Amino acid sequence: MRVRHAAVLGRIAAAARACGRDPAGVGLLAVSKTFDAGAVLALADCGQRDFGENYVQEALAKRTEVGDRWRLRPARRPEQLDPPVWHFIGPLQSNKTRPIAETFDWVHSVDREKVARRLSEQRPASLAPLQVCIQVDVSGEATKSGCAPEDVPALARIIAGLPRLRLRGLMAIPAPADDPVLQRAQFARVREVFERLLDEGLPVDTLSMGMSADLEAAIAEGATIVRVGTAVFGERPKKEAVS
């Protein structure tokens, strides 16, 4: 796992340098869905801090186990002192916002006002504001969640005004494409929406886009977080995902 993790970090750094960016400006979000707490802790031993989950019940159980084991383990290096940061990156259902609001640090997949308001109302005052990205639908696929690009600014203004949320930026999952030109074109649409938010004075700083197959194109278009799973953890366990 350490070798795979280092290889992905190397790809990120090379992609950033290729377009004149500082590699430190691009973070890796390790997508740990279907992997167990042991895998998360093993990757944390490599210095990885940010982990992404898609399925609420699986994530809650895993987060509890990781937290319990984290508190009992000896820290051998400075980078192992800080506990994992948990990002929810899956589709958001209105009836499942409470556990997400109460346990996650980030949510990348807010796509409508109702969900944003529920997350704000259900976020405990004892916790820091929930870090939020708006999911943008740039491909128009019926199976994909996301806010239409033209509707993003209005939703962003609403989220920026909610008391227990902090608007961070945008997330996107474009349609798969093998051609780097097509990949960049889709990511460029997300970047254009992001730049519109900046022009409106909204406090955004995050573009969560790019996965194993297209992270280079995403970084070239300004990604600040790339989401990578199997390239870091290895092959996923052969089991049904828990929703």
Contacts in CASP RR format, 6 or more apart in sequence:
PFRMAT RR
TARGET T0000
AUTHOR 0000-0000-0000
METHOD contacts of the structure
MODEL  1
MRVRHAAVLGRIAAAARACGRDPAGVGLLAVSKTFDAGAVLALADCGQRD
FGENYVQEALAKRTEVGDRWRLRPARRPEQLDPPVWHFIGPLQSNKTRPI
AETFDWVHSVDREKVARRLSEQRPASLAPLQVCIQVDVSGEATKSGCAPE
DVPALARIIAGLPRLRLRGLMAIPAPADDPVLQRAQFARVREVFERLLDE
GLPVDTLSMGMSADLEAAIAEGATIVRVGTAVFGERPKKEAVS
1 39 0 8 1.000
1 42 0 8 1.000
1 43 0 8 1.000
1 46 0 8 1.000
1 232 0 8 1.000
1 233 0 8 1.000
1 234 0 8 1.000
2 45 0 8 1.000
2 46 0 8 1.000
4 231 0 8 1.000
4 232 0 8 1.000
4 233 0 8 1.000
4 234 0 8 1.000
5 30 0 8 1.000
5 43 0 8 1.000
5 46 0 8 1.000
5 48 0 8 1.000
5 232 0 8 1.000
6 46 0 8 1.000
7 231 0 8 1.000
8 28 0 8 1.000
8 212 0 8 1.000
8 228 0 8 1.000
8 231 0 8 1.000
8 232 0 8 1.000
9 28 0 8 1.000
11 215 0 8 1.000
11 216 0 8 1.000
12 23 0 8 1.000
12 26 0 8 1.000
12 27 0 8 1.000
12 28 0 8 1.000
12 215 0 8 1.000
12 219 0 8 1.000
12 226 0 8 1.000
13 23 0 8 1.000
15 26 0 8 1.000
15 215 0 8 1.000
15 216 0 8 1.000
15 219 0 8 1.000
15 220 0 8 1.000
16 22 0 8 1.000
16 23 0 8 1.000
16 25 0 8 1.000
16 26 0 8 1.000
16 219 0 8 1.000
17 23 0 8 1.000
18 216 0 8 1.000
18 220 0 8 1.000
19 219 0 8 1.000
19 220 0 8 1.000
21 219 0 8 1.000
21 222 0 8 1.000
25 224 0 8 1.000
26 219 0 8 1.000
26 223 0 8 1.000
26 224 0 8 1.000
26 225 0 8 1.000
26 226 0 8 1.000
27 50 0 8 1.000
27 224 0 8 1.000
27 225 0 8 1.000
27 226 0 8 1.000
28 48 0 8 1.000
28 50 0 8 1.000
28 225 0 8 1.000
28 226 0 8 1.000
28 228 0 8 1.000
28 232 0 8 1.000
29 50 0 8 1.000
29 51 0 8 1.000
29 52 0 8 1.000
29 87 0 8 1.000
29 89 0 8 1.000
29 208 0 8 1.000
29 225 0 8 1.000
29 226 0 8 1.000
29 227 0 8 1.000
29 228 0 8 1.000
30 43 0 8 1.000
30 48 0 8 1.000
30 50 0 8 1.000
30 51 0 8 1.000
30 52 0 8 1.000
30 228 0 8 1.000
30 229 0 8 1.000
30 232 0 8 1.000
30 233 0 8 1.000
31 51 0 8 1.000
31 52 0 8 1.000
31 53 0 8 1.000
31 54 0 8 1.000
31 89 0 8 1.000
31 227 0 8 1.000
31 228 0 8 1.000
31 229 0 8 1.000
31 232 0 8 1.000
32 39 0 8 1.000
32 40 0 8 1.000
32 43 0 8 1.000
32 51 0 8 1.000
32 52 0 8 1.000
32 53 0 8 1.000
32 62 0 8 1.000
32 229 0 8 1.000
32 233 0 8 1.000
33 52 0 8 1.000
33 53 0 8 1.000
33 54 0 8 1.000
33 55 0 8 1.000
33 58 0 8 1.000
33 59 0 8 1.000
33 236 0 8 1.000
33 241 0 8 1.000
34 58 0 8 1.000
34 236 0 8 1.000
34 237 0 8 1.000
34 239 0 8 1.000
34 241 0 8 1.000
35 233 0 8 1.000
35 236 0 8 1.000
35 237 0 8 1.000
36 62 0 8 1.000
36 237 0 8 1.000
37 62 0 8 1.000
37 65 0 8 1.000
37 66 0 8 1.000
37 69 0 8 1.000
38 66 0 8 1.000
38 69 0 8 1.000
39 233 0 8 1.000
40 51 0 8 1.000
40 62 0 8 1.000
40 66 0 8 1.000
40 84 0 8 1.000
41 66 0 8 1.000
41 69 0 8 1.000
41 70 0 8 1.000
41 73 0 8 1.000
43 51 0 8 1.000
43 232 0 8 1.000
43 233 0 8 1.000
44 70 0 8 1.000
44 80 0 8 1.000
44 84 0 8 1.000
45 80 0 8 1.000
47 79 0 8 1.000
47 80 0 8 1.000
48 232 0 8 1.000
49 79 0 8 1.000
49 82 0 8 1.000
49 84 0 8 1.000
49 85 0 8 1.000
50 84 0 8 1.000
50 85 0 8 1.000
50 87 0 8 1.000
50 225 0 8 1.000
51 84 0 8 1.000
51 85 0 8 1.000
51 86 0 8 1.000
51 87 0 8 1.000
52 86 0 8 1.000
52 87 0 8 1.000
52 88 0 8 1.000
52 89 0 8 1.000
52 227 0 8 1.000
53 59 0 8 1.000
53 62 0 8 1.000
53 63 0 8 1.000
53 86 0 8 1.000
53 87 0 8 1.000
53 88 0 8 1.000
53 89 0 8 1.000
53 90 0 8 1.000
54 88 0 8 1.000
54 89 0 8 1.000
54 90 0 8 1.000
54 91 0 8 1.000
54 241 0 8 1.000
55 90 0 8 1.000
55 241 0 8 1.000
55 242 0 8 1.000
55 243 0 8 1.000
56 88 0 8 1.000
56 96 0 8 1.000
56 99 0 8 1.000
56 100 0 8 1.000
56 243 0 8 1.000
57 242 0 8 1.000
57 243 0 8 1.000
58 241 0 8 1.000
58 242 0 8 1.000
59 86 0 8 1.000
59 88 0 8 1.000
59 103 0 8 1.000
59 104 0 8 1.000
60 99 0 8 1.000
60 103 0 8 1.000
63 86 0 8 1.000
63 103 0 8 1.000
66 84 0 8 1.000
67 83 0 8 1.000
67 84 0 8 1.000
70 83 0 8 1.000
70 84 0 8 1.000
75 81 0 8 1.000
85 105 0 8 1.000
85 106 0 8 1.000
86 103 0 8 1.000
86 104 0 8 1.000
86 105 0 8 1.000
86 106 0 8 1.000
87 104 0 8 1.000
87 105 0 8 1.000
87 106 0 8 1.000
87 107 0 8 1.000
87 108 0 8 1.000
88 100 0 8 1.000
88 104 0 8 1.000
88 106 0 8 1.000
88 107 0 8 1.000
88 108 0 8 1.000
88 109 0 8 1.000
89 108 0 8 1.000
89 109 0 8 1.000
89 171 0 8 1.000
89 208 0 8 1.000
89 227 0 8 1.000
90 108 0 8 1.000
90 109 0 8 1.000
90 145 0 8 1.000
91 109 0 8 1.000
91 145 0 8 1.000
92 100 0 8 1.000
92 107 0 8 1.000
92 109 0 8 1.000
92 110 0 8 1.000
92 111 0 8 1.000
92 115 0 8 1.000
92 145 0 8 1.000
94 114 0 8 1.000
94 115 0 8 1.000
94 118 0 8 1.000
97 115 0 8 1.000
97 118 0 8 1.000
97 119 0 8 1.000
97 122 0 8 1.000
98 118 0 8 1.000
98 122 0 8 1.000
100 107 0 8 1.000
100 119 0 8 1.000
101 118 0 8 1.000
101 119 0 8 1.000
101 120 0 8 1.000
101 122 0 8 1.000
101 123 0 8 1.000
101 124 0 8 1.000
101 130 0 8 1.000
101 164 0 8 1.000
102 122 0 8 1.000
102 123 0 8 1.000
102 124 0 8 1.000
102 127 0 8 1.000
104 130 0 8 1.000
105 128 0 8 1.000
105 130 0 8 1.000
105 131 0 8 1.000
106 130 0 8 1.000
106 131 0 8 1.000
106 132 0 8 1.000
106 133 0 8 1.000
106 168 0 8 1.000
107 119 0 8 1.000
107 130 0 8 1.000
107 131 0 8 1.000
107 132 0 8 1.000
107 133 0 8 1.000
108 133 0 8 1.000
108 135 0 8 1.000
108 171 0 8 1.000
108 208 0 8 1.000
109 133 0 8 1.000
109 135 0 8 1.000
109 145 0 8 1.000
109 146 0 8 1.000
109 171 0 8 1.000
110 116 0 8 1.000
110 119 0 8 1.000
110 132 0 8 1.000
110 133 0 8 1.000
110 134 0 8 1.000
110 135 0 8 1.000
110 155 0 8 1.000
110 159 0 8 1.000
111 134 0 8 1.000
111 135 0 8 1.000
111 137 0 8 1.000
111 145 0 8 1.000
111 146 0 8 1.000
111 147 0 8 1.000
111 155 0 8 1.000
112 147 0 8 1.000
112 155 0 8 1.000
113 155 0 8 1.000
113 158 0 8 1.000
116 132 0 8 1.000
116 155 0 8 1.000
116 158 0 8 1.000
116 159 0 8 1.000
116 162 0 8 1.000
116 165 0 8 1.000
117 158 0 8 1.000
117 162 0 8 1.000
119 130 0 8 1.000
119 132 0 8 1.000
119 162 0 8 1.000
119 164 0 8 1.000
119 165 0 8 1.000
120 130 0 8 1.000
120 162 0 8 1.000
120 163 0 8 1.000
120 164 0 8 1.000
120 165 0 8 1.000
121 164 0 8 1.000
123 129 0 8 1.000
123 130 0 8 1.000
123 164 0 8 1.000
123 165 0 8 1.000
125 164 0 8 1.000
129 163 0 8 1.000
129 164 0 8 1.000
129 165 0 8 1.000
129 166 0 8 1.000
130 164 0 8 1.000
130 165 0 8 1.000
130 166 0 8 1.000
131 166 0 8 1.000
131 168 0 8 1.000
132 159 0 8 1.000
132 165 0 8 1.000
132 166 0 8 1.000
132 167 0 8 1.000
132 168 0 8 1.000
132 169 0 8 1.000
133 168 0 8 1.000
133 169 0 8 1.000
133 170 0 8 1.000
133 171 0 8 1.000
133 206 0 8 1.000
133 208 0 8 1.000
134 146 0 8 1.000
134 147 0 8 1.000
134 152 0 8 1.000
134 155 0 8 1.000
134 156 0 8 1.000
134 159 0 8 1.000
134 167 0 8 1.000
134 169 0 8 1.000
134 170 0 8 1.000
134 171 0 8 1.000
135 145 0 8 1.000
135 146 0 8 1.000
135 147 0 8 1.000
135 170 0 8 1.000
135 171 0 8 1.000
135 172 0 8 1.000
135 173 0 8 1.000
136 146 0 8 1.000
136 147 0 8 1.000
136 149 0 8 1.000
136 152 0 8 1.000
136 170 0 8 1.000
136 171 0 8 1.000
136 172 0 8 1.000
136 189 0 8 1.000
136 190 0 8 1.000
136 193 0 8 1.000
137 144 0 8 1.000
137 145 0 8 1.000
137 146 0 8 1.000
137 147 0 8 1.000
137 148 0 8 1.000
137 149 0 8 1.000
137 172 0 8 1.000
138 149 0 8 1.000
138 172 0 8 1.000
138 174 0 8 1.000
138 186 0 8 1.000
138 189 0 8 1.000
138 190 0 8 1.000
139 174 0 8 1.000
139 175 0 8 1.000
139 186 0 8 1.000
140 175 0 8 1.000
141 175 0 8 1.000
144 173 0 8 1.000
147 155 0 8 1.000
149 189 0 8 1.000
149 192 0 8 1.000
149 193 0 8 1.000
152 170 0 8 1.000
152 193 0 8 1.000
152 196 0 8 1.000
152 197 0 8 1.000
153 193 0 8 1.000
153 196 0 8 1.000
153 197 0 8 1.000
153 200 0 8 1.000
153 202 0 8 1.000
156 167 0 8 1.000
156 169 0 8 1.000
156 197 0 8 1.000
156 200 0 8 1.000
156 202 0 8 1.000
156 204 0 8 1.000
157 200 0 8 1.000
157 202 0 8 1.000
159 165 0 8 1.000
159 167 0 8 1.000
160 167 0 8 1.000
160 202 0 8 1.000
160 203 0 8 1.000
167 202 0 8 1.000
167 203 0 8 1.000
167 204 0 8 1.000
168 204 0 8 1.000
168 205 0 8 1.000
168 206 0 8 1.000
169 194 0 8 1.000
169 197 0 8 1.000
169 204 0 8 1.000
169 205 0 8 1.000
169 206 0 8 1.000
169 207 0 8 1.000
169 208 0 8 1.000
170 190 0 8 1.000
170 193 0 8 1.000
170 194 0 8 1.000
170 197 0 8 1.000
170 204 0 8 1.000
170 206 0 8 1.000
170 207 0 8 1.000
170 208 0 8 1.000
170 209 0 8 1.000
171 207 0 8 1.000
171 208 0 8 1.000
171 209 0 8 1.000
172 186 0 8 1.000
172 187 0 8 1.000
172 190 0 8 1.000
172 208 0 8 1.000
172 209 0 8 1.000
173 209 0 8 1.000
173 211 0 8 1.000
174 183 0 8 1.000
174 186 0 8 1.000
174 187 0 8 1.000
174 190 0 8 1.000
174 209 0 8 1.000
174 214 0 8 1.000
175 186 0 8 1.000
176 213 0 8 1.000
177 183 0 8 1.000
177 186 0 8 1.000
177 214 0 8 1.000
180 214 0 8 1.000
180 216 0 8 1.000
180 217 0 8 1.000
183 214 0 8 1.000
183 217 0 8 1.000
183 218 0 8 1.000
184 217 0 8 1.000
184 220 0 8 1.000
184 221 0 8 1.000
187 209 0 8 1.000
187 210 0 8 1.000
187 214 0 8 1.000
187 217 0 8 1.000
187 218 0 8 1.000
187 220 0 8 1.000
187 221 0 8 1.000
187 222 0 8 1.000
187 223 0 8 1.000
188 221 0 8 1.000
190 207 0 8 1.000
190 209 0 8 1.000
190 221 0 8 1.000
191 207 0 8 1.000
191 221 0 8 1.000
191 222 0 8 1.000
194 204 0 8 1.000
194 207 0 8 1.000
197 204 0 8 1.000
198 204 0 8 1.000
205 224 0 8 1.000
206 224 0 8 1.000
206 225 0 8 1.000
207 218 0 8 1.000
207 221 0 8 1.000
207 222 0 8 1.000
207 223 0 8 1.000
207 224 0 8 1.000
207 225 0 8 1.000
208 223 0 8 1.000
208 224 0 8 1.000
208 225 0 8 1.000
208 227 0 8 1.000
209 218 0 8 1.000
209 221 0 8 1.000
209 223 0 8 1.000
209 225 0 8 1.000
209 226 0 8 1.000
210 217 0 8 1.000
210 218 0 8 1.000
210 219 0 8 1.000
210 223 0 8 1.000
210 226 0 8 1.000
210 227 0 8 1.000
211 218 0 8 1.000
211 226 0 8 1.000
211 227 0 8 1.000
211 228 0 8 1.000
211 229 0 8 1.000
212 228 0 8 1.000
212 229 0 8 1.000
212 230 0 8 1.000
212 231 0 8 1.000
215 223 0 8 1.000
215 226 0 8 1.000
215 228 0 8 1.000
218 226 0 8 1.000
219 226 0 8 1.000
230 236 0 8 1.000
END
